[in-house]
Amino acid sequence: MEIRELLSSYDYPGDDIPIIRGSALHAMNGTQPEIGENSIRALIAAVDEYIPTPARAVDQPFLMPVEDVFSISGRGTV
């Protein structure tokens, strides 16, 4: 089964999603730049183009959810 067909079978837009071939290992080792560093740069460009930047309220206070609290003796609660 082809990747685009598989994406379409799970109700993703298989014909529209960019697919980038590459190797993180070659990018880290600096070997074969066509599938190493160049493909990582192409992946970053595709993600930046395909996924929109969410609108954020920069004129309001920053709110961050707290998921867990740790009490450390001698340091307090973190």
N, C-alpha and C positions, 0 to 999 in steps of 0.2 A: 504494500500500500504506500502511496506517495504521501509526503508530509502535508501537502496542501489538501489532499483528499481526507486525511486523518483530521486535520483542523476543521474542515467543513463538516465532517461527521459529528463533531462535538459542538456544532452551532457557532463556530468562530468564522470570521470572514477569510477563509483559506486563500481566496484569490487575491486579497488585498494586503495581507500581512507580509511585511518584508522578511525574507529569510537570508541570513548572512552565514556563510561557511567560514570557519576559522579554527585556530588552535591556540588556546591560552598558553600551552606549554611552549610552542614555538615563539610566541610573543615574549614570554618570560626569558627564554634562552637567547633571543635575538637571532634565531635561525629562520630561514624561509619566510621573509617578511610579507610575501604575498598572501600567505594564510596565517601569518602571525600578527605582527603589529598593524599592518594595513587593514586586516579584517576586523581587529578590535576597534580601530578608529572608525571603520565603516559601520560597525555595530552601534557605537556610541552616537554617530550621526543619525542612524535609522531610528534609534530610540528617541532622540531629541525631536526628530521630525514627526514620528508616529504618535507619541504620547504627549498630549497637551499639558502645559504647565498649569496647575490648578490656581484659581483665583484665591488670593489670601488678603485678609484685612490687615494691612500694615499700619493703619491708624488706630488700632485697638490694642489693648494689652495682650501679651503673649500668654496663651493657655496651653499647658502640657499636662496630660493625664498622668497620675502616679499609679503604677500597677502594683508595686510591692514596697514594703517598708522594712528596713533592717535596723535593729538596735545593737549597736556595737559598744561594749563596755569601754569607758574611758574616752569615747569619741561622741557618743550621743546617737541620735536617730538619723539615719541616712535614707 
